[in-house]
Amino acid sequence: SLGRLIEKVEVARKKAPGWKAAEAMQALVLCRAGRYDLARALVPRAIDALRNDQTDYNASIKMMVYATLGLELEKHPATRDLAFTAYEACLTDPYALLQFRLTSATERLPVRRLVAVALQTGRREEARRTLLGLAHAKWPDPSYSEELVRIIRMIGLDAIGTSLVELGFAADAVPLFRDAQGL
């Protein structure tokens, strides 16, 4: 049951006080259990805890934790506004460009979910700024081949441009489509 899972997460948090994703996990379980007030209180702290953690392990998974948090929060009207915050954290993460290697999951990509939530919550301008920032983000990992980075950037620029058009910012999308075509 969800009650037992809430208890297990709390026990795990106490056993591993350095577990930076603990609050995110707890927020997910509380949200699923319908305890939205408690989940709402944990989400900003969970995002900040991960954002401030610079360990190599967490650096590579933060984006996926934010995205998972957003997917759950988005399902519930009581937490939908926080889904935007989670997706925004995902898209401002240094590894955010890596989502574009997952082309088979197009509608579940954080960039696509941010747009859906922005349209639902009236946060188009915030989404625009986040998307433009992502379009100009630097590649964080030098171990990827130049060709692979070029492909991921091309896919990413196309997805970001499409998202900007959907939000009503077609003029911002044109240079991104041009850059994608050039790649």
VOFILUM-159354 format. One record per atom (N, C-alpha, C): x, y, z; residue in three letters. Coordinates in nm, 3 decimals. Layout:
// VOFILUM-159354
PT        c1        c2        c3   type
PT         X         Y         Z    ALA
...
***
This chain:
// VOFILUM-159354
PT        c1        c2        c3   type
PT     0.083    -0.119     0.000    SER
PT     0.000     0.000     0.000    SER
PT     0.087     0.125     0.000    SER
PT     0.028     0.238    -0.037    LEU
PT     0.103     0.363    -0.041    LEU
PT     0.144     0.409     0.098    LEU
PT     0.063     0.378     0.197    GLY
PT     0.099     0.413     0.335    GLY
PT     0.228     0.346     0.379    GLY
PT     0.241     0.218     0.345    ARG
PT     0.366     0.147     0.378    ARG
PT     0.484     0.201     0.299    ARG
PT     0.459     0.237     0.174    LEU
PT     0.566     0.292     0.092    LEU
PT     0.613     0.427     0.148    LEU
PT     0.521     0.509     0.194    ILE
PT     0.558     0.637     0.257    ILE
PT     0.647     0.611     0.378    ILE
PT     0.610     0.512     0.459    GLU
PT     0.691     0.476     0.575    GLU
PT     0.829     0.427     0.534    GLU
PT     0.836     0.343     0.430    LYS
PT     0.965     0.290     0.384    LYS
PT     1.056     0.401     0.333    LYS
PT     1.001     0.496     0.262    VAL
PT     1.082     0.609     0.213    VAL
PT     1.135     0.689     0.331    VAL
PT     1.051     0.711     0.431    GLU
PT     1.094     0.787     0.549    GLU
PT     1.206     0.713     0.623    GLU
PT     1.194     0.583     0.636    VAL
PT     1.300     0.503     0.701    VAL
PT     1.429     0.512     0.619    VAL
PT     1.417     0.501     0.489    ALA
PT     1.536     0.510     0.402    ALA
PT     1.601     0.647     0.412    ALA
PT     1.521     0.752     0.421    ARG
PT     1.576     0.888     0.437    ARG
PT     1.659     0.898     0.564    ARG
PT     1.611     0.836     0.670    LYS
PT     1.683     0.842     0.798    LYS
PT     1.811     0.760     0.792    LYS
PT     1.807     0.647     0.723    LYS
PT     1.925     0.561     0.712    LYS
PT     2.032     0.621     0.620    LYS
PT     1.988     0.699     0.523    ALA
PT     2.082     0.758     0.426    ALA
PT     2.059     0.909     0.419    ALA
PT     2.107     0.982     0.520    PRO
PT     2.081     1.127     0.523    PRO
PT     2.143     1.204     0.405    PRO
PT     2.237     1.144     0.337    GLY
PT     2.298     1.208     0.221    GLY
PT     2.224     1.182     0.090    GLY
PT     2.115     1.110     0.094    TRP
PT     2.036     1.076    -0.024    TRP
PT     1.967     1.201    -0.075    TRP
PT     2.022     1.263    -0.176    LYS
PT     1.973     1.391    -0.226    LYS
PT     1.839     1.382    -0.297    LYS
PT     1.805     1.268    -0.350    ALA
PT     1.677     1.253    -0.419    ALA
PT     1.566     1.206    -0.325    ALA
PT     1.595     1.200    -0.196    ALA
PT     1.497     1.149    -0.100    ALA
PT     1.370     1.232    -0.097    ALA
PT     1.383     1.363    -0.094    GLU
PT     1.263     1.447    -0.089    GLU
PT     1.182     1.436    -0.217    GLU
PT     1.251     1.420    -0.330    ALA
PT     1.179     1.400    -0.456    ALA
PT     1.100     1.269    -0.451    ALA
PT     1.163     1.164    -0.403    MET
PT     1.094     1.035    -0.391    MET
PT     0.976     1.045    -0.296    MET
PT     0.997     1.112    -0.185    GLN
PT     0.889     1.126    -0.088    GLN
PT     0.774     1.209    -0.148    GLN
PT     0.806     1.315    -0.221    ALA
PT     0.702     1.398    -0.284    ALA
PT     0.623     1.315    -0.385    ALA
PT     0.692     1.230    -0.462    LEU
PT     0.623     1.145    -0.559    LEU
PT     0.523     1.052    -0.492    LEU
PT     0.565     0.990    -0.386    VAL
PT     0.478     0.894    -0.316    VAL
PT     0.361     0.967    -0.249    VAL
PT     0.389     1.080    -0.187    LEU
PT     0.282     1.156    -0.123    LEU
PT     0.180     1.205    -0.225    LEU
PT     0.228     1.248    -0.339    CYS
PT     0.138     1.294    -0.445    CYS
PT     0.051     1.179    -0.492    CYS
PT     0.111     1.066    -0.515    ARG
PT     0.035     0.948    -0.560    ARG
PT    -0.069     0.909    -0.456    ARG
PT    -0.039     0.933    -0.328    ALA
PT    -0.132     0.899    -0.220    ALA
PT    -0.238     1.007    -0.199    ALA
PT    -0.231     1.114    -0.278    GLY
PT    -0.330     1.220    -0.266    GLY
PT    -0.303     1.317    -0.154    GLY
PT    -0.186     1.315    -0.099    ARG
PT    -0.149     1.406     0.011    ARG
PT    -0.074     1.525    -0.049    ARG
PT    -0.148     1.601    -0.128    TYR
PT    -0.090     1.708    -0.210    TYR
PT    -0.027     1.820    -0.129    TYR
PT    -0.085     1.853    -0.014    ASP
PT    -0.028     1.961     0.067    ASP
PT     0.113     1.925     0.112    ASP
PT     0.134     1.803     0.154    LEU
PT     0.268     1.758     0.197    LEU
PT     0.363     1.749     0.079    LEU
PT     0.314     1.699    -0.034    ALA
PT     0.397     1.689    -0.154    ALA
PT     0.439     1.828    -0.200    ALA
PT     0.346     1.924    -0.200    ARG
PT     0.376     2.061    -0.244    ARG
PT     0.488     2.122    -0.161    ARG
PT     0.489     2.094    -0.032    ALA
PT     0.592     2.150     0.055    ALA
PT     0.730     2.092     0.024    ALA
PT     0.734     1.968    -0.021    LEU
PT     0.862     1.901    -0.047    LEU
PT     0.922     1.933    -0.184    LEU
PT     0.841     1.962    -0.283    VAL
PT     0.891     1.976    -0.420    VAL
PT     0.999     2.084    -0.434    VAL
PT     0.977     2.207    -0.388    PRO
PT     1.083     2.308    -0.404    PRO
PT     1.212     2.268    -0.332    PRO
PT     1.197     2.209    -0.213    ARG
PT     1.317     2.164    -0.140    ARG
PT     1.387     2.051    -0.215    ARG
PT     1.309     1.961    -0.274    ALA
PT     1.367     1.849    -0.349    ALA
PT     1.446     1.901    -0.468    ALA
PT     1.389     1.994    -0.541    ILE
PT     1.457     2.051    -0.657    ILE
PT     1.584     2.123    -0.615    ILE
PT     1.575     2.204    -0.509    ASP
PT     1.694     2.276    -0.461    ASP
PT     1.803     2.181    -0.413    ASP
PT     1.764     2.075    -0.342    ALA
PT     1.864     1.980    -0.292    ALA
PT     1.941     1.917    -0.408    ALA
PT     1.870     1.879    -0.512    LEU
PT     1.937     1.819    -0.628    LEU
PT     2.019     1.923    -0.703    LEU
PT     1.962     2.040    -0.723    ARG
PT     2.031     2.145    -0.799    ARG
PT     2.163     2.183    -0.732    ARG
PT     2.165     2.183    -0.600    ASN
PT     2.285     2.223    -0.526    ASN
PT     2.386     2.110    -0.509    ASN
PT     2.348     1.989    -0.540    ASP
PT     2.437     1.874    -0.527    ASP
PT     2.526     1.863    -0.651    ASP
PT     2.655     1.864    -0.631    GLN
PT     2.749     1.862    -0.744    GLN
PT     2.824     1.729    -0.758    GLN
PT     2.778     1.624    -0.691    THR
PT     2.846     1.496    -0.704    THR
PT     2.828     1.443    -0.846    THR
PT     2.927     1.370    -0.893    ASP
PT     2.922     1.317    -1.030    ASP
PT     2.801     1.227    -1.053    ASP
PT     2.771     1.143    -0.957    TYR
PT     2.658     1.051    -0.974    TYR
PT     2.528     1.129    -0.994    TYR
PT     2.499     1.221    -0.905    ASN
PT     2.374     1.295    -0.914    ASN
PT     2.371     1.389    -1.033    ASN
PT     2.485     1.438    -1.078    ALA
PT     2.487     1.528    -1.194    ALA
PT     2.427     1.460    -1.316    ALA
PT     2.452     1.331    -1.329    SER
PT     2.405     1.260    -1.447    SER
PT     2.259     1.215    -1.439    SER
PT     2.198     1.219    -1.320    ILE
PT     2.060     1.170    -1.307    ILE
PT     1.959     1.279    -1.271    ILE
PT     2.007     1.397    -1.234    LYS
PT     1.915     1.501    -1.189    LYS
PT     1.805     1.530    -1.290    LYS
PT     1.841     1.542    -1.416    MET
PT     1.743     1.573    -1.519    MET
PT     1.629     1.472    -1.518    MET
PT     1.661     1.345    -1.505    MET
PT     1.558     1.242    -1.506    MET
PT     1.473     1.246    -1.379    MET
PT     1.532     1.283    -1.267    VAL
PT     1.455     1.296    -1.143    VAL
PT     1.356     1.411    -1.158    VAL
PT     1.401     1.525    -1.209    TYR
PT     1.311     1.638    -1.231    TYR
PT     1.197     1.599    -1.326    TYR
PT     1.231     1.530    -1.433    ALA
PT     1.129     1.490    -1.532    ALA
PT     1.027     1.394    -1.471    ALA
PT     1.074     1.299    -1.393    THR
PT     0.984     1.204    -1.327    THR
PT     0.893     1.276    -1.229    THR
PT     0.949     1.369    -1.155    LEU
PT     0.870     1.449    -1.063    LEU
PT     0.763     1.526    -1.140    LEU
PT     0.801     1.588    -1.251    GLY
PT     0.705     1.662    -1.332    GLY
PT     0.593     1.575    -1.384    GLY
PT     0.626     1.455    -1.431    LEU
PT     0.523     1.365    -1.484    LEU
PT     0.417     1.331    -1.380    LEU
PT     0.459     1.309    -1.257    GLU
PT     0.361     1.278    -1.152    GLU
PT     0.283     1.403    -1.111    GLU
PT     0.352     1.514    -1.091    LEU
PT     0.286     1.637    -1.047    LEU
PT     0.184     1.686    -1.149    LEU
PT     0.213     1.665    -1.275    GLU
PT     0.126     1.710    -1.384    GLU
PT    -0.010     1.641    -1.382    GLU
PT    -0.016     1.522    -1.330    LYS
PT    -0.141     1.444    -1.330    LYS
PT    -0.249     1.501    -1.239    LYS
PT    -0.209     1.583    -1.144    HIS
PT    -0.301     1.627    -1.039    HIS
PT    -0.319     1.779    -1.043    HIS
PT    -0.442     1.826    -1.055    PRO
PT    -0.465     1.972    -1.058    PRO
PT    -0.402     2.045    -0.939    PRO
PT    -0.397     1.981    -0.824    ALA
PT    -0.343     2.045    -0.704    ALA
PT    -0.192     2.067    -0.711    ALA
PT    -0.124     1.997    -0.801    THR
PT     0.023     2.010    -0.810    THR
PT     0.071     2.045    -0.951    THR
PT    -0.020     2.070    -1.043    ARG
PT     0.018     2.094    -1.182    ARG
PT     0.113     2.214    -1.197    ARG
PT     0.092     2.318    -1.117    ASP
PT     0.181     2.434    -1.125    ASP
PT     0.325     2.397    -1.088    ASP
PT     0.340     2.303    -0.997    LEU
PT     0.473     2.258    -0.957    LEU
PT     0.536     2.169    -1.065    LEU
PT     0.453     2.108    -1.149    ALA
PT     0.508     2.030    -1.262    ALA
PT     0.586     2.123    -1.352    ALA
PT     0.535     2.243    -1.375    PHE
PT     0.608     2.341    -1.457    PHE
PT     0.745     2.368    -1.394    PHE
PT     0.749     2.386    -1.262    THR
PT     0.875     2.412    -1.192    THR
PT     0.972     2.295    -1.209    THR
PT     0.922     2.173    -1.201    ALA
PT     1.008     2.055    -1.217    ALA
PT     1.061     2.046    -1.360    ALA
PT     0.975     2.070    -1.460    TYR
PT     1.021     2.066    -1.599    TYR
PT     1.119     2.179    -1.628    TYR
PT     1.094     2.293    -1.570    GLU
PT     1.185     2.407    -1.588    GLU
PT     1.323     2.373    -1.531    GLU
PT     1.326     2.310    -1.414    ALA
PT     1.454     2.266    -1.355    ALA
PT     1.522     2.166    -1.447    ALA
PT     1.443     2.079    -1.506    CYS
PT     1.495     1.979    -1.599    CYS
PT     1.561     2.045    -1.720    CYS
PT     1.495     2.147    -1.775    LEU
PT     1.545     2.209    -1.897    LEU
PT     1.659     2.307    -1.872    LEU
PT     1.681     2.345    -1.747    THR
PT     1.794     2.432    -1.716    THR
PT     1.911     2.352    -1.659    THR
PT     1.894     2.223    -1.648    ASP
PT     2.000     2.135    -1.601    ASP
PT     2.110     2.127    -1.706    ASP
PT     2.237     2.120    -1.667    PRO
PT     2.345     2.111    -1.766    PRO
PT     2.332     1.992    -1.862    PRO
PT     2.264     1.887    -1.821    TYR
PT     2.250     1.770    -1.906    TYR
PT     2.118     1.768    -1.984    TYR
PT     2.046     1.879    -1.984    ALA
PT     1.913     1.884    -2.047    ALA
PT     1.915     1.847    -2.195    ALA
PT     2.022     1.877    -2.265    LEU
PT     2.028     1.844    -2.407    LEU
PT     2.024     1.693    -2.433    LEU
PT     2.061     1.616    -2.334    LEU
PT     2.063     1.470    -2.352    LEU
PT     1.924     1.411    -2.373    LEU
PT     1.819     1.482    -2.335    GLN
PT     1.685     1.428    -2.357    GLN
PT     1.658     1.405    -2.504    GLN
PT     1.727     1.475    -2.593    PHE
PT     1.698     1.465    -2.735    PHE
PT     1.757     1.340    -2.801    PHE
PT     1.824     1.260    -2.723    ARG
PT     1.867     1.130    -2.776    ARG
PT     1.756     1.027    -2.762    ARG
PT     1.649     1.064    -2.695    LEU
PT     1.536     0.975    -2.670    LEU
PT     1.422     1.006    -2.766    LEU
PT     1.449     1.008    -2.895    THR
PT     1.349     1.053    -2.992    THR
PT     1.224     0.966    -2.996    THR
PT     1.232     0.843    -2.954    SER
PT     1.114     0.756    -2.958    SER
PT     1.012     0.794    -2.850    SER
PT     1.053     0.875    -2.755    ALA
PT     0.963     0.915    -2.646    ALA
PT     0.920     1.061    -2.663    ALA
PT     0.897     1.103    -2.785    THR
PT     0.877     1.244    -2.817    THR
PT     0.779     1.316    -2.725    THR
PT     0.661     1.264    -2.704    GLU
PT     0.563     1.336    -2.623    GLU
PT     0.594     1.334    -2.474    GLU
PT     0.679     1.243    -2.432    ARG
PT     0.714     1.237    -2.290    ARG
PT     0.841     1.314    -2.258    ARG
PT     0.905     1.371    -2.359    LEU
PT     1.025     1.449    -2.333    LEU
PT     0.991     1.568    -2.244    LEU
PT     1.078     1.602    -2.151    PRO
PT     1.052     1.717    -2.065    PRO
PT     1.021     1.845    -2.144    PRO
PT     1.087     1.866    -2.256    VAL
PT     1.061     1.986    -2.335    VAL
PT     0.915     1.990    -2.382    VAL
PT     0.860     1.877    -2.420    ARG
PT     0.721     1.871    -2.466    ARG
PT     0.623     1.884    -2.348    ARG
PT     0.657     1.827    -2.236    ARG
PT     0.570     1.836    -2.120    ARG
PT     0.567     1.979    -2.065    ARG
PT     0.681     2.049    -2.069    LEU
PT     0.686     2.188    -2.024    LEU
PT     0.586     2.271    -2.105    LEU
PT     0.583     2.250    -2.235    VAL
PT     0.491     2.325    -2.322    VAL
PT     0.346     2.297    -2.284    VAL
PT     0.312     2.171    -2.265    ALA
PT     0.175     2.135    -2.230    ALA
PT     0.133     2.202    -2.100    ALA
PT     0.219     2.196    -2.001    VAL
PT     0.186     2.255    -1.871    VAL
PT     0.183     2.407    -1.880    VAL
PT     0.274     2.465    -1.957    ALA
PT     0.275     2.611    -1.974    ALA
PT     0.145     2.659    -2.037    ALA
PT     0.095     2.586    -2.134    LEU
PT    -0.031     2.623    -2.198    LEU
PT    -0.149     2.609    -2.102    LEU
PT    -0.144     2.507    -2.016    GLN
PT    -0.252     2.485    -1.919    GLN
PT    -0.251     2.587    -1.806    GLN
PT    -0.133     2.634    -1.770    THR
PT    -0.120     2.720    -1.651    THR
PT    -0.093     2.866    -1.685    THR
PT    -0.092     2.900    -1.813    GLY
PT    -0.070     3.040    -1.852    GLY
PT     0.072     3.090    -1.831    GLY
PT     0.169     3.003    -1.849    ARG
PT     0.310     3.040    -1.825    ARG
PT     0.390     3.036    -1.955    ARG
PT     0.331     3.086    -2.061    ARG
PT     0.394     3.083    -2.194    ARG
PT     0.526     3.159    -2.196    ARG
PT     0.530     3.278    -2.141    GLU
PT     0.652     3.360    -2.146    GLU
PT     0.766     3.295    -2.068    GLU
PT     0.736     3.237    -1.953    GLU
PT     0.838     3.166    -1.876    GLU
PT     0.891     3.047    -1.955    GLU
PT     0.800     2.975    -2.021    ALA
PT     0.841     2.861    -2.102    ALA
PT     0.929     2.908    -2.218    ALA
PT     0.893     3.019    -2.280    ARG
PT     0.972     3.075    -2.390    ARG
PT     1.116     3.100    -2.345    ARG
PT     1.132     3.168    -2.231    ARG
PT     1.267     3.198    -2.180    ARG
PT     1.346     3.070    -2.153    ARG
PT     1.280     2.973    -2.093    THR
PT     1.347     2.845    -2.063    THR
PT     1.389     2.774    -2.190    THR
PT     1.301     2.772    -2.289    LEU
PT     1.332     2.704    -2.416    LEU
PT     1.446     2.773    -2.490    LEU
PT     1.446     2.905    -2.492    LEU
PT     1.555     2.976    -2.559    LEU
PT     1.688     2.953    -2.487    LEU
PT     1.683     2.945    -2.355    GLY
PT     1.805     2.913    -2.280    GLY
PT     1.856     2.774    -2.315    GLY
PT     1.766     2.679    -2.326    LEU
PT     1.805     2.543    -2.363    LEU
PT     1.864     2.539    -2.504    LEU
PT     1.807     2.617    -2.595    ALA
PT     1.856     2.618    -2.733    ALA
PT     2.001     2.665    -2.741    ALA
PT     2.042     2.746    -2.646    HIS
PT     2.178     2.802    -2.648    HIS
PT     2.269     2.738    -2.543    HIS
PT     2.223     2.631    -2.481    ALA
PT     2.302     2.564    -2.377    ALA
PT     2.428     2.501    -2.435    ALA
PT     2.531     2.498    -2.354    LYS
PT     2.658     2.434    -2.392    LYS
PT     2.648     2.284    -2.365    LYS
PT     2.717     2.207    -2.446    TRP
PT     2.720     2.061    -2.427    TRP
PT     2.809     2.030    -2.307    TRP
PT     2.760     1.952    -2.207    PRO
PT     2.834     1.935    -2.083    PRO
PT     2.937     1.823    -2.081    PRO
PT     2.931     1.732    -2.175    ASP
PT     3.012     1.611    -2.163    ASP
PT     3.105     1.594    -2.283    ASP
PT     3.235     1.614    -2.262    PRO
PT     3.329     1.605    -2.374    PRO
PT     3.353     1.463    -2.426    PRO
PT     3.299     1.362    -2.360    SER
PT     3.324     1.224    -2.403    SER
PT     3.238     1.183    -2.523    SER
PT     3.137     1.263    -2.558    TYR
PT     3.053     1.231    -2.673    TYR
PT     3.123     1.272    -2.802    TYR
PT     3.104     1.193    -2.907    SER
PT     3.166     1.226    -3.035    SER
PT     3.103     1.353    -3.092    SER
PT     3.179     1.423    -3.171    GLU
PT     3.131     1.547    -3.232    GLU
PT     3.007     1.522    -3.319    GLU
PT     3.007     1.410    -3.391    GLU
PT     2.894     1.376    -3.477    GLU
PT     2.767     1.351    -3.395    GLU
PT     2.780     1.279    -3.285    LEU
PT     2.664     1.252    -3.200    LEU
PT     2.610     1.382    -3.140    LEU
PT     2.697     1.468    -3.093    VAL
PT     2.655     1.596    -3.038    VAL
PT     2.581     1.677    -3.144    VAL
PT     2.630     1.677    -3.265    ARG
PT     2.566     1.750    -3.375    ARG
PT     2.425     1.695    -3.401    ARG
PT     2.410     1.564    -3.400    ILE
PT     2.280     1.502    -3.422    ILE
PT     2.183     1.537    -3.309    ILE
PT     2.229     1.526    -3.186    ILE
PT     2.143     1.557    -3.072    ILE
PT     2.103     1.705    -3.074    ILE
PT     2.197     1.794    -3.106    ARG
PT     2.165     1.937    -3.115    ARG
PT     2.063     1.962    -3.226    ARG
PT     2.079     1.894    -3.339    MET
PT     1.986     1.913    -3.451    MET
PT     1.845     1.872    -3.409    MET
PT     1.833     1.756    -3.348    ILE
PT     1.703     1.708    -3.301    ILE
PT     1.647     1.804    -3.196    ILE
PT     1.733     1.847    -3.107    GLY
PT     1.692     1.938    -3.000    GLY
PT     1.644     2.072    -3.052    GLY
PT     1.718     2.131    -3.146    LEU
PT     1.676     2.260    -3.201    LEU
PT     1.542     2.249    -3.271    LEU
PT     1.520     2.139    -3.341    ASP
PT     1.392     2.118    -3.407    ASP
PT     1.280     2.107    -3.303    ASP
PT     1.301     2.030    -3.198    ALA
PT     1.199     2.013    -3.094    ALA
PT     1.173     2.144    -3.020    ALA
PT     1.278     2.218    -2.993    ILE
PT     1.261     2.347    -2.924    ILE
PT     1.187     2.445    -3.014    ILE
PT     1.223     2.449    -3.142    GLY
PT     1.154     2.535    -3.237    GLY
PT     1.007     2.500    -3.248    GLY
PT     0.977     2.372    -3.258    THR
PT     0.838     2.327    -3.264    THR
PT     0.763     2.369    -3.138    THR
PT     0.828     2.358    -3.024    SER
PT     0.767     2.397    -2.897    SER
PT     0.739     2.547    -2.894    SER
PT     0.832     2.626    -2.943    LEU
PT     0.811     2.771    -2.947    LEU
PT     0.693     2.808    -3.037    LEU
PT     0.682     2.740    -3.152    VAL
PT     0.568     2.764    -3.242    VAL
PT     0.438     2.731    -3.169    VAL
PT     0.435     2.619    -3.100    GLU
PT     0.315     2.577    -3.029    GLU
PT     0.276     2.678    -2.921    GLU
PT     0.376     2.742    -2.861    LEU
PT     0.349     2.843    -2.758    LEU
PT     0.309     2.978    -2.817    LEU
PT     0.325     2.992    -2.949    GLY
PT     0.289     3.118    -3.013    GLY
PT     0.407     3.210    -3.040    GLY
PT     0.528     3.157    -3.037    PHE
PT     0.648     3.236    -3.058    PHE
PT     0.723     3.189    -3.183    PHE
PT     0.654     3.191    -3.296    ALA
PT     0.710     3.141    -3.422    ALA
PT     0.834     3.219    -3.463    ALA
PT     0.837     3.348    -3.439    ALA
PT     0.954     3.428    -3.479    ALA
PT     1.081     3.382    -3.407    ALA
PT     1.068     3.337    -3.283    ASP
PT     1.183     3.286    -3.210    ASP
PT     1.228     3.150    -3.263    ASP
PT     1.136     3.078    -3.325    ALA
PT     1.166     2.943    -3.374    ALA
PT     1.244     2.944    -3.505    ALA
PT     1.223     3.044    -3.588    VAL
PT     1.285     3.046    -3.722    VAL
PT     1.436     3.029    -3.716    VAL
PT     1.510     3.106    -3.634    PRO
PT     1.656     3.086    -3.632    PRO
PT     1.697     2.947    -3.583    PRO
PT     1.615     2.888    -3.496    LEU
PT     1.648     2.754    -3.445    LEU
PT     1.630     2.650    -3.555    LEU
PT     1.522     2.663    -3.632    PHE
PT     1.503     2.572    -3.745    PHE
PT     1.616     2.588    -3.846    PHE
PT     1.659     2.710    -3.869    ARG
PT     1.769     2.736    -3.963    ARG
PT     1.898     2.672    -3.914    ARG
PT     1.926     2.687    -3.784    ASP
PT     2.046     2.625    -3.726    ASP
PT     2.038     2.473    -3.732    ASP
PT     1.919     2.418    -3.706    ALA
PT     1.902     2.272    -3.713    ALA
PT     1.927     2.223    -3.855    ALA
PT     1.876     2.295    -3.951    GLN
PT     1.898     2.257    -4.091    GLN
PT     2.046     2.263    -4.126    GLN
PT     2.116     2.362    -4.073    GLY
PT     2.259     2.374    -4.099    GLY
PT     2.341     2.260    -4.040    GLY
PT     2.291     2.203    -3.932    LEU
PT     2.363     2.092    -3.869    LEU
PT     2.346     1.965    -3.952    LEU
***
